[in-house]
């Protein structure tokens, strides 16, 4: 009898071990799954179907034959914006996604998640109706020609895009399970300072801008490196209209002990198609640490802060540096937003900014 009992115990123990092992394996594999991801696609032709990762994407009313890339560069006369899927490199966490337009605007455009998950590998920034029905998020902000949120621009009495460049580059700098960095670089950028007609007085620099996103975060850190200091570099947040009888529009600045906080809140259609897309209420925030925060400037569509570059001891080509942070809330898109009105967004951003360095 004891042997039978022992045998039964052994059998039960073996089954328990198998069940526990399977459960452990599931947890382990889930724990190893990426929590941040990058997305960068070149639009090709059906002839590119042999390229690793090739896929057919349906977006913006078009069928695109795309393959993944890690980096791309083009001269000033090439319309790369329309040669890349989602128009530039993108990065996402479970909470938010951002893309950088591959053109003179180089604007940061946000994509909001309804629920925490990675989506760009299946939705490709433009989720179809079935994915939307499953709870996918999508674009929430019409940035147009503005600074969007946290884009790097140039100010000289008015806002300038990064336009007159010898070469423009974007690439995926690094990626791991918990953190990823994407970048844009402008080679031989001629500063629009009024001296373009005199070649000897023109200031030409190289600028590299990296955006880093971490798992579990909706915000990104931006690091700027310039070959020499540039007065007039700026970043900020766009104004958002209040399109609706009960909506608010707010744009404010706060001078904190550790830096400058720019806040924007409002409601607008995210794209021109106001039939398919509903209006979105969005909060934007940019924080510039004290040592890099300069004068506040603005126009009708942008609230900006000039950036003060610090000279680095690094002997590399990029000697002037600065950094700041950006974040977004999709109040009408997220299932559990961190803010549902302008006051809550301001309070959230004040807590967020005071923790940053």
N, C-alpha and C positions, 0 to 999 in steps of 0.2 A: 504493500500500500504506500509506504513511504517513497518507494521508487517512482510509483505512478504520480504521486503528488509532486515529487521533485521534477518529473518530466513535464507535468502540466505547468508548473511554475516557470520552468525553463522556456516552454513554448510561449507562455504569456509574457515573460520577460523579453523574449526575442521580438514579439509583436510590439510591445511597448517601446522597445529600443527603435524599431523601425518607424513607429509613429512619431516618436520624439525626434529621431534623426530627420524625418521628412519635414517636421515642423521647424526644426532648427535650420535646415537647409533653406526653407522658404523665407524665414526671417533673415538669415544671413544674406541670401541673394537680394532680398528687398533692401537690406541695409547697404549693399554694394551698388545699388542702382544709382545712376547719375541724378543729382539734384539740381545741377545747372547744365546748360547745353548751349552750343553755338549753332548758327545756321547761316550758310553762305552758298549760293547757287549761281552757276553760270548758265545762261539760256543758250542752248545749242540747237541741234537739229536731230531728226531721227537717226542720222548717220552716227551720232555719238552714243548709241545704245550700248556699245561694247565698253564704255567707260564705267569703272566701278562706281556704284551708287546712283547710276543713271535712273531717272524716274520721269514720268509724265505728270505734270502739275496743271490743274485747271484753276485759274485765278484771273480776276479782273476781266472776266468774259473771254479769256483766251486759253488755248491749250499750249503749254510750254514744255519743251523737251530740255530737261535740266540735268546737270551733274554737279556734285558737290566740289567746292574748291576751298583751299585754306587761305589763299591770298590772290589779289588782283591789282594791277596797276595800269594806268592809261594816261596818255597825254591830254592836253587841254582841249583839243578839237574832237575828242571821241565822246559820244553820248553813252557813257557806261551806265548811267542811271537806267536806261531801257534795255541794257544787255545783261543785267543781273536780276535774279528773282528776289522778290521783296526789296529790290532797288538798293541793296547794300547789305553789309554784314549785320548779323543780329546776335543777341545773347539773351538768354532767359533763365530765370529761376522758377520755382514752383508758383511764385506769386505775381511776377510781372515779366514782360519782355520788352526789349528796346532794339530798334534798328537805326543804322546811320545811313542817311541818303548818300549815295555815291555821285555827288555833283557839287556845284559851287555852294549849295546851301549847307551840306554836311550836317543837317538837322537831326536831332535825336527825336524819334517818334515812338510813343509808348503803345504797347499792346497789353490789355488787362485780362486777368484770369478770373473766371467765375469761381472756380474751386482750385485748390493747390494741386498742380500737375504740370508736367512738361508737355508742350503741345506743338511746337514748331516742326518737329520731325514728321508729323502727320497732317497738320493743318496748314503748314507752310505760310503762316501769317494770314492767309485768307481762307478760313474754314468754310466748308460748304454747309448746306442746310442740315444734312444729317449730323455733322459734327456739332453744329450749333445746338441741335436738338439734344445731343448728349451732354451739353453743358460746357462746350468750349467757349473761350472768350474771343475777343477780336480787337480791332483798332478802336480807340476811344477818343482820339483828338485830331482835329484838323489843324495841322501846323502851318500849312501854306508857306508863306515867305517869312515867317516869324522865327524867333529863337527857339520855339518849342519849349523844351525843358532841358537846360544844361548844355545846349550846343555852344560851341566856341565860335564867336563872331569877332568882328572888328568895328570899333566905334571911332568916328572922326566927325562929330557933329551930327551924324546919322549912322544908321546900322548898315554895315557892309557884309556881304557873304565873302567866303574865302575863294575868290574868283580867278585872279590872274596868277596861275601856277604853271610850272614847267611840267610837273607830273603829280598825279594824285594816286594814292595807294590806300588800300584797306586790307587787313588780314586778321586772322585769328592768332593772337599772340601766344596764348597758352590756355589749356583747359584741363580740369580734373573733375572728380566727382562733386566737389564742394565749391569750386571757384573757377571762373573763366574770365579772360581778358580779350577784348577786341580793340582794334586800333585803326586810326586814319592818319595818314601822313601827307603833308603838302611839301613838295620839293620845289625850291626856287619860287617861293610865293613873293610877289611884288606887293609891298604894303601900299594901299591906296591913300597916300598922303599928299597928293597934289603935285608931286615931282616926277610923274611918269614921263613927261616930255623930255626931261633932262636925265639921260642914263647915268651920269655921274652922281646924281643926287638921289636916285632911286634906292630904296632899302629893300634888299632881297634876302629872305630868310628861309630856313627849313623849319617846319613845325610838326611835331608828333604828338598825338592826343590818344591816350589809352583810357578805356572804360572797363572797370573791373566789377563783376557781380558775384555775390556769394550766395550759397544755398540758404533758404529761409529768409531772404531779404528781398524787399521791393526796391531798395535804393542801390545806386552805383557810385563808386568813387571814380573821379576823372583826374588823370595826371597829364599835365602839359609840359612838354620840353621844346624849347625854341633855341635855335643856333645862336641867337643874341637877343637881348631884351627888346620887347616891342611894347611901346606905349599905345594903348587903345584896344588891346585884347580884352574881350568881355564875355560874360555869360549871363544867364538869367532865365526868366520865365515869361511866356507870352500872356497877354490878357485873353480871357475867355468870355464871350458874351453871356448875357443872362436871357436866353431865349425861352420865355415862358412866364406866365403871370405870377408864379410863386417861387421863381428861381432867384438866386443871388449871384452877383458878380462882384468879386473882391480881389484887389491886388494891393499888397502891403509890403513894407520892409521893416525889419527889426534889427537894431544894433545890439548884439549880445556881447557878453564879456569875451567870448572866444571867437567871435566873427560876425558876419552879416548874413541874415536870413531873408530870402525873397519868397513871397507867398502869392499864389494865384488860385482862384476858385471861380467856377462858372459852369454854364450849360450851353452846349452847341451840338449841331449835327457833326459826327466825326468825319463824314465825307459828303460830297455834293449830292449823293443819292439819298434824298430825304424820304423816299417812299419805302425802300427796303430797310433802312437803318433808322433807329430811334435816336432822339437826342440823348446825349450823355452828360452827366454832371461829373466834373473832373477837378481834382485838386493837384496842383503842381508845387514843388518846393525845391529850392537850390540854397545850399549853405556854403559860404566861402570862409575859410579860416581867417582869423584876424590878420596874419602876416601877409596874406594875398589879397585882401579885400580893399579896393580903392573906392573911388567916387561912384555914387548911384546916379545913373542917367536913364532916360526913358523917352519913348515916343508913344504914339497912340496905340501901338500893338505889342510893345515889349517893355518889360521892367528889367533893367540891366545893372550889373555891377562891373566896373572896370577891374581888371586883374593886375596885381603887382607881381612881377616875376622876381624870383630870388636867384642870385648867381650861385651856381653849384660849384663845389670843389672838384667835381668829376672832370677829368681832362678830355672827355668825349666831345664830339661835335655839338651835342645838345647841352648848352651850358646854363640856360635860364629855365627855371622850373616854377611850377605852381600846381596846386591841386584844389579841388572842391568836390562837393557831393550833390547828387540830385535824387529826387524821389517823386512818386506819383500815386494817387489814389483814384480808383474808378468807383465813385460813390453809387452810381446806378447800375454798374456792371457786376461788381463783386458780390458774392452771396453774403459775406461778412466783412464789409468795408471798415477800415480803421476810422473813418469819419463819414458822416452823412450830411453835414452842413459846414459852412465856412468857419464857424467858431470852433467846432470839433477839429477841423483840419489844422487851424492855427495852433490849437493846444497840442495836437499830436506833433506838429513840426517843431514847436518849441522844446518839447521833451527830446525829440530826435536830435535836433541840432546841438543841444547842450552836451550830448554824449560824444560828439565828434571832435576830431583833432585835425 
